[in-house]
Amino acid sequence: MTRKFTALLASALMATTASGAFAQDSAATGGEAGPIHLRDMGNFYVGAEYSEPDADGNVFVKNQMHVEFYLPEEPQHDLPLILVHGGGGQASDWYYTPDGRDGWRDYFLNAGFDLYIVDRPGYGRSPASPDYGDGSLTSVPSALIARLAAASNWPEGEVSPESESILNWIVASSTTPYAGNEVAANDIAELLERVGPAVLVLHSAGGVSGYWAADMQPENVAGIIAFEASGSNMLSIAEGLTFDPALPEGFEPVQNAEGCDVQPEDAVSTLTNLADIPVVLIGAPESFLAEGQPCHLAAMQQAGIDASLVSFGDLGAPGTGHFAMAETNNADSAQVMIDIATELAGGASAQ
């Protein structure tokens, strides 16, 4: 049966206000999310592969993924969250907003979640290798970020590629080549094996590697929260997923009555490794990417996934865009994420 979140809708609408569910005297508490008390924090790497010594005896490393962890002093949930950032960014996407307020990381910690936050290989503190991609440095165009950030709750309101807040956001954007989704998926799967079971929180371009990792480690994934995550139609990333029976060679999707790309009704393969993992797709009311979410839901459900679709706007955080974690109402959107994660990870949401 498809998981329903009607109870979350009611609780979120009651809990969130225009000033945010976590609104406090930030000067007195050290931040908008309140004081943070940890029992431990640290970092480690997974996925490192070492070369054979070269003629000079040098050994080189590649495919490593940096993981940092934060463990609250009083955990409130049975399972941790693993946060997977989107394209062009890094783990710091979860830390702060362009105008200097607390990011979702702090809200999740104060809600009692153990957190593991990754830098996908080639981003942030996961160093690139010369053989990633074409080995060239890249840059994230500010015009693209401005388009994705075009929501009424962005710190500067209406934005342009020259807006200060847009430039502040891309300060931490990646310039190094990405190792690719296959490498990232293998690293996330290794992390799951090490710390799981866990709930995966996937954003934007982090979706493909997250879904593939879940297919590799289904026993260690208790749920997936996919916030406008790439690959959510499943068929475009089929090469990294386990379909039963396997999709035929040269498979091409067909369109259903709603114009969604799906499998032919008389030849449906199921995603056996993901069948027992509840997936919550989240759309942002003011993001152009939200338009595709109903089709993603249709493709998932057809393939046997226990998938649901919710919108930040319906859960008490209206006017939210693709970078909800950076917007002026990020406390409200954090509460939406916390409520959903609590349903998947167990425990009680800390308010």
DAZICOR-V962172 format. One record per residue. PHI is phi in whole degrees, 0 to 359 (NA if undefined). OMEGA is omega in radians with two decimals (NA if undefined). Layout:
BEGIN
PHI,OMEGA / PHI,OMEGA
END
This chain:
BEGIN
NA,3.14 / 293,-3.13 / 293,3.13 / 250,-3.11 / 235,3.14 / 294,3.11 / 295,3.09 / 296,3.13 / 302,-3.13 / 296,-3.09 / 292,-3.13 / 292,-3.14 / 295,3.11 / 282,-3.00 / 278,-3.03 / 265,3.11 / 226,-3.13 / 300,-3.12 / 271,3.09 / 100,-3.10 / 295,-3.06 / 250,-3.04 / 301,3.13 / 211,3.01 / 282,-3.02 / 294,3.13 / 295,-3.11 / 278,-3.01 / 252,-3.13 / 92,3.13 / 163,-3.08 / 297,-3.11 / 278,-3.12 / 96,-3.12 / 293,-3.14 / 244,3.11 / 236,-3.04 / 246,2.96 / 267,3.09 / 189,3.02 / 204,-3.13 / 173,-3.12 / 205,3.06 / 199,3.11 / 240,2.98 / 234,2.95 / 82,-3.07 / 295,3.06 / 238,-3.03 / 247,-3.14 / 280,2.92 / 289,3.12 / 302,3.07 / 276,-3.07 / 299,3.13 / 263,3.14 / 86,-3.13 / 282,3.04 / 247,-3.10 / 245,-3.11 / 239,3.06 / 209,3.06 / 69,3.12 / 284,3.11 / 232,3.12 / 282,3.09 / 231,2.98 / 247,3.14 / 226,3.08 / 228,-3.10 / 239,-3.08 / 295,-3.10 / 301,3.14 / 237,-3.14 / 298,-3.08 / 246,-3.01 / 225,-3.06 / 287,-3.02 / 231,3.10 / 279,2.98 / 254,2.99 / 247,-3.07 / 262,-3.11 / 243,-3.04 / 285,-3.12 / 269,-3.06 / 284,3.08 / 77,-3.11 / 253,3.08 / 192,-3.09 / 304,-3.09 / 294,3.04 / 305,-3.08 / 272,-2.95 / 276,-2.87 / 206,3.10 / 249,-3.12 / 297,3.11 / 256,2.93 / 88,3.11 / 272,3.11 / 297,3.06 / 267,-3.10 / 298,3.12 / 310,-3.06 / 292,3.11 / 294,3.11 / 298,3.13 / 295,-3.14 / 288,2.99 / 272,3.01 / 90,3.13 / 269,2.86 / 291,-3.06 / 239,2.93 / 236,-3.03 / 238,-3.03 / 254,2.83 / 253,-3.13 / 303,-3.00 / 304,-3.07 / 104,3.12 / 249,3.01 / 54,-3.09 / 268,3.01 / 257,-2.96 / 303,3.11 / 281,3.05 / 245,3.13 / 302,-3.13 / 265,3.00 / 282,3.12 / 55,3.06 / 261,3.10 / 79,-3.05 / 267,2.98 / 291,3.11 / 229,3.03 / 218,3.14 / 272,-3.10 / 292,-3.12 / 295,3.12 / 296,3.10 / 294,3.13 / 297,3.12 / 297,3.12 / 295,3.13 / 292,-3.08 / 267,-3.03 / 285,3.09 / 233,-3.05 / 295,-3.11 / 265,3.06 / 295,-3.02 / 311,-3.14 / 263,-3.08 / 69,3.13 / 292,-3.03 / 240,3.05 / 221,3.11 / 300,3.14 / 261,-3.08 / 297,-3.10 / 301,-3.11 / 293,3.07 / 294,3.13 / 294,3.08 / 296,-3.12 / 289,-3.09 / 273,3.01 / 306,-3.11 / 261,3.14 / 286,-3.05 / 288,3.01 / 242,-3.07 / 263,3.13 / 292,-3.14 / 280,3.14 / 291,-3.12 / 108,-3.05 / 292,3.14 / 295,3.10 / 297,3.14 / 300,3.14 / 297,3.11 / 298,-3.14 / 291,3.11 / 295,3.09 / 297,3.09 / 296,3.08 / 297,3.11 / 300,3.13 / 296,-3.10 / 280,-3.00 / 242,-3.05 / 288,0.01 / 294,-3.10 / 207,3.02 / 256,3.09 / 273,3.04 / 246,-3.02 / 249,3.10 / 235,2.94 / 51,-3.05 / 292,3.05 / 284,-3.05 / 293,-3.04 / 301,-3.11 / 297,3.11 / 292,3.11 / 296,3.13 / 297,3.11 / 296,3.11 / 297,3.10 / 295,3.13 / 281,-3.06 / 230,-3.05 / 299,-3.12 / 290,-3.12 / 250,3.09 / 240,-3.12 / 273,-3.13 / 177,3.11 / 229,2.97 / 253,-3.04 / 248,-3.13 / 270,-3.10 / 45,-3.04 / 271,3.11 / 294,3.11 / 80,-3.03 / 289,3.04 / 279,3.06 / 68,-3.05 / 286,-3.14 / 286,-3.14 / 239,-3.02 / 300,-3.08 / 297,3.13 / 255,-3.08 / 238,-3.11 / 260,3.07 / 265,3.09 / 228,-0.10 / 290,3.13 / 302,3.08 / 298,-3.11 / 297,3.10 / 301,-3.11 / 75,-3.11 / 306,3.04 / 230,3.11 / 292,3.04 / 244,3.12 / 260,3.06 / 275,-3.07 / 297,3.13 / 270,3.13 / 81,-3.12 / 266,3.05 / 285,-3.12 / 220,3.04 / 277,3.04 / 300,-3.06 / 299,-3.10 / 267,-3.14 / 210,-3.07 / 263,3.01 / 261,-3.10 / 252,3.09 / 268,-2.96 / 297,-3.10 / 286,-3.13 / 258,-3.00 / 298,-3.09 / 261,-3.13 / 252,3.08 / 294,3.14 / 240,3.07 / 249,3.05 / 274,3.13 / 240,3.04 / 252,3.11 / 256,-3.00 / 305,-3.05 / 253,3.10 / 254,3.11 / 294,3.14 / 286,-3.12 / 293,-3.08 / 299,-3.10 / 276,-3.03 / 297,3.11 / 301,3.10 / 290,3.07 / 299,3.12 / 300,-3.12 / 299,-3.13 / 294,3.12 / 295,-3.10 / 296,3.10 / 299,-3.12 / 275,3.02 / 90,3.14 / 273,3.07 / 281,-3.01 / 248,3.06 / 228,3.12 / 234,3.08 / 230,3.11 / 236,3.04 / 308,-3.10 / 298,3.13 / 280,-3.07 / 248,2.96 / 96,3.12 / 230,-3.08 / 291,3.10 / 72,-3.02 / 258,-3.11 / 245,-3.01 / 295,3.08 / 253,-3.09 / 303,-3.12 / 293,-3.07 / 252,-2.97 / 272,-3.07 / 294,3.10 / 257,-3.08 / 292,3.03 / 292,3.11 / 293,3.14 / 291,3.04 / 299,-3.14 / 295,3.06 / 301,3.14 / 299,-3.14 / 297,3.14 / 298,3.13 / 292,3.14 / 297,3.10 / 297,3.10 / 297,-3.07 / 272,-3.03 / 265,-3.10 / 83,3.14 / 100,-3.08 / 244,3.12 / 294,3.10 / 276,-3.09 / 242,NA
END
